[in-house]
Amino acid sequence: MTTLKPVFHSVPNVPPRQIALLRNATLADGRRVDVVLDGSVVAAVADAGTPASGVAGPEAVLDLDGYLLLTAPAEPHAHLDKALSFDLVRPPLGDLPSAIEAWVAYAQTMSVDSIVERARTQALAMLAQGITAIRSHVDVHPDNPTRSAEALVRVREELAGLVDLELVALCSSLTGDDGLEEALDLGLDLVGGAPHLAEDPYADLHRLLAIAERRGLGVDLHTDESLDGPVTLDEYARTVRDWPRDREYSAGHCCRLGTLDAERRDAIVADVKAADLGIISLPITNLYLQGWQHEVSTPRGLTALRALLDAGVRVAAGADNVRDPFNPVGRSDALETASLLMTVAHLTPEEAYHLVSDGARSVMGLPVAGPVPGARAELLAVRAVNLLDAIANAPADRIVIHAGRLVAQTRVERFVAAPAALASPAALAAPATTADPVVQAAPTA
Ligand SMILES: [Zn+2]
């Protein structure tokens, strides 16, 4: 039986450290700067070497020479209660219905504690990669509507101060309103579901929206996650168009939109834009789950990203599932998602990184962040010369700052033998080294 402990068993238990100054960082636009932090906010960004006044001791200063400084990624669509279960479930490789079948059978056997352990491990793995905000869907199953909610609310409390966690009640169409209300009562933040899987998608869509409206909650629905199934996105957009804007409305997947002819697609995109509905694309999971029935010219299972971006729709991207029946692989890394967006959706590096960082934060209703005066100090420094280098290589060397505090750092030392003509005797005598362990802030709870 696979255990989860080895992933992080050697992580030193270090408290988060307040940072006041980041020196010699390279920004995505090529500028070399010093960044002054004031608590959880970026106070100033100046040319590197500009004297900063009032900076505290050396423990509050990080030298980012050789690092690219970015807005920290946010994961707009995770399933922390399912993550890292692949080796426990041992499902067959396959499409969405087969993954659901394998998961539902396994889910009966889970305890709250076992969910907490996997969810916490996964959230910390994401934090180590630089993700400082996560929106996770939480199963609300008819047989036990509150088990996952209980677990994820506990994880949210444990990780407070390290990562911002938003929880969405993922309500099955078979779960009654009472079950959903019970799960929401535990403290979940948004109403979710998957109306496209219901026997009557429109009835389920309106049932979920009515509960959200009554409770004054935002909505994030798994929407039209198929290549040939129902289209509900337009109905969703038109329904919430005039609803209060003090909460977020978003739709994940929307693969079906990517299969429609241009005229119909553009009409729906106009509805989405008019409603200011956020769209969340999930390339790695939908590349895995969709297309199994297409032996040749296998379709990509992605939404209409270019049309959405051209229309000015707020778009985010994430990984969705990680190492569970819905996606056996994945590295918990937004740079992996960004790389896929360039390869399969033909986005530019800037567009791709926007979708996993600023775009994701916007769809999640989070304040603006990044190396900009006045923004939240949610920052990822990665050892790279520019954005394309970071996306292409996804270097492991990273420094992660959440709310102005250092919460994770990974250092890798690499040794490569050189041709004899180039190698110095000293270099050849140096021993090979292995990666240092990840250094990461631990939850205090
Ligand atoms: Zn999902």
Residues whose N, C-alpha, C, O or C-beta is under 5 A from the ligand:
A	BS01	ZN	D320
